[in-house]
Amino acid sequence: MPTDRRFAALTRLYGITGAERICRAHVAVIGVGGVGSWAAEALGRSGVARLTLIDLDHVAESNINRQIHAVLETVGQAKVLAMRDRIHSFNPDCEVHCVEEFVEPGNWPALMPVDVTAVIDACDQVSAKTAMAAWARSSASVFISVGAAGGKRHAHLVDIDDLSQSTHDPLLAQLRYRLRKEHAAPAAGKKIGIACVFSRESVQQPDVSCEVTGDGTLNCHGYGSVVSVTATFGQCAAGWILDRVASQSGDASK
């Protein structure tokens, strides 16, 4: 059982066996931005033994409003390295494997270590999300996909459900469509078997007073963003993973 005072509270919440599973786990976080950085933070603070962080992006000043590893000192640094250093500042025993790549259909799942316990998809590219979700369905892996946090203001409307039940999220709608069209996912009315984090709030376009328009993408670059929402997305994903690892269940309906 975990005896380190930093993580002893896990035992009281998940029980001895559940806490031990968490402290032995190896979790991959794909996309270490406004959502993934908070998920990685939560996992590191929960005593997860190993983390694999996959992202090719670098910290920019525009990330400071919503990404936990984005501070003045890390601007220009690779996001995975900045996140690794932050995690080691409070959990130096966590083994953090950094992969400076973007996930693409052609490199997944080869990009990921084979012994990963669970995966959080926090990227915003539909093709990558589709490749990962299709792999998760075929391999029955513990996996959760995160929708678009841009253009959302109300953290209390964030929810987790099967992908078939997600609403108000164009990114997840595209994922659902592609899984059904290209990977024989069940039709409407049936569970797809992929858990996802999404907000039931309608997407808000950039405020007219700013005299800007979205860039046509579904990420935070094209829409406004606020840390209370992006962080909630990431924390929800991490919490779902911790619960499934502790109970060894990957069923999105539970």
N, C-alpha and C positions, 0 to 999 in steps of 0.2 A: 504494500500500500504506500501511497505517497507520504513521505515523512518530512519533506522540505516544507518549512512554514509558508513559503510563498504560494504553494499549491495545495496545502492541506485542506482548504475549504472545499475542494473538489470532492473529497471523500464524503463529507457530510451531505453533499447534494446528489452525487451520482452513486454513492456506495463504494465500498472498497474495490470490487471487481470493475465497476464502470470507470472509476478514477484511474485504475491501473491501465485499462485499455486506452484511455485518453493519453496517459503519460508514455505509452509505447507507440502511439500513432505516428504515421507519416502522411501529412496532408499536402496536396499540391494546390496552389492558388494561381489561377491563370488570369493575368491582368492585375497589376499592382498599382491601381490608380485610386480614384475617389471612393470606390467600393472595396476593391481588393486589398488596399493598404489597411483598412480598418478590420477586415476579416483576418488578415495575417497578424495584426496586433492582438486581436482577441485570442487567436490560437496560441500565439507565443506566450501570452499572459496566463493561459490555461495549462501550461506545462507540456504541450505537445512536443514529443521528442525530436521530430524532424519536420522541416518545412521545405518544399520545393517551390520557389517563386519564379514564374515565367513571364517575362515582359521585355520588350526591346526599347521601351520609351525611356526618356530622361526627364528629370524633374525640371519644371518650368515655373516661373513666377506666377503664372495663371493657375497653377495647381494649389497654391497656398491656401485658398479659401476652402478646400474640401479634402485634401489628402494629408494623412497624418505624418508622413515622412517628409513632406514638403515644407522646409524652413529656409531661411535665407542662406544658411551654410550649405545646403544640399542642392541648390539650384545648379543645374548642369550635370549632376551626377546621375548615373543609371539608377532607375527606380528600385530595381531588385537589390542593388548594393546598399542604397540608402535605407531600405527596409531591413536588410540583414543587420546593418550596424545598429539600427534602432532596437531591434529585437535583442541583440546581444547586450545592449545597455541594461536590460532588466532580466534577461534569461540567457546568460552566456553558454549554458549547457545545451541549448537548442541547436541542433545541426541544421544550418540553413544552406540549401543548395540553390545557387542562383543560375538561371538560364536566360541569357540575353538574346531572346528570340521572340518573334510573334508566332502564335499557334496558327497553322494553316492546315487545310485538309490533307496536304501532302506530307506533313511531318508529324501528324498525330496518329497514334499515341506514342510513336518512337521518341518524341521529345521528352517524355516523362519517364522517370525511373519505374522499374517494373514492380517495386515493392510498396507502392503508394497505397495507403489505406482508404483515402477519400479524396475527392476533387471538388474544388469550387471554381466554377466558370464565372469570372467577373470581367470578361472581355466584352467589347461592343461590336465585334465583327460577325455578321450573320453566318458567313461561310464557316468560320472557326467554331462558332457555337453549334452549328449543325453537325460538324464532324465529331465534336466531343459528345454531344447528346446521343448521336447514333451509336457511338462506341459504348457509352454508358448503358444504353438499352440492351445492346447485344452481350455485354459482359456482366450485366447486373451489378455494376460498381456503385459504391456509395458516392453520389454525385448530385450537385445542385447547381442550377443555372440562374444567373441573376439578370433581371431585366434592366431597362433604361431608367436611371435616376435623374437624368436631365429634364428640366421643365416641370419639376415637382417641388411643392413647397411644404406639404403636410406629412410629417414623419409618421403620424398616428394612423395613416391610411395604408401603410406598408403591410403586406401579407405574404404568406407562404402557402402554396397549394400545388396540385398537379398542373402541369403545363396546359392541359385541356381546359382548366378553369381560370386561367389568367385573363385579366381584362385591362383596358386602358394602357396597353403597352405595345406599341408598334414593333419593337424589336422582338419580343416574345411571340407576337402574332406571326412574324416572318419565320421564326424558328419552327413554330408549330406547323405552318404551311409546308415548309421544306421537308420536315420529318415525315409528314403524311404523303407528300408527292414523291419524294426521292428515296424514302427509307421504310415505307410500308407501315408507318405508325397508325394506330387505330383512328377511325373516322370520328366525327363529332358525336358526343354522347358517351364516349368510352375514355377511360384513363389512358394517358400516353406512357405513364411510368417515369416521368421526369419531374422532380420537384423544382420549383422556381420561386424566386423572390420578386415581387412586383408591387406596384402601388395602384390602388383603385382610384386614384386622383387622375383627372384628365390632364394631358400634356399641355402646358402653357407655352405659347410662343413668346419670344423675347418681347419685353414691354415696348410699346410704341414710342415712349419717351426717349428710348435709346437710339432710335433711328437706325436699327440694325435688323437684319433678317437672319434666320437660321442658315447653316451651311448645307442643309439637306441631309445631314447625318442624324443618327439617333443617339449620339453621345452628348456629353456635357459641353463639348466645344460648340455645338450648334445651338444649344439652349442655355438658359440660365441654370445655375445650380446652387445648392446650399448644403453645407456640411451636415446639418441635422438629418437630411434625407439620405445623402450618400453614405454616411456613417451607419445609419439604421439599416440600410440594405446590407452592408457588409457584416454588421453584427448579427443580423438575422441569419445570414448564410452560415456564419461561423457557429452560431448557437445550434442550428439544425444539424450541422456536421458533428459537433460535440455530442449531441444527444444520440445520434445514430451510431457513432463510434462506441459510445458507452453501452448502448443496448444491442449493438451489432445488428441494427435494422436499417435498411435503406428504403423502406416503403414510404413513398411521398404522402400516402393517405393517413399516416399515423402521426 
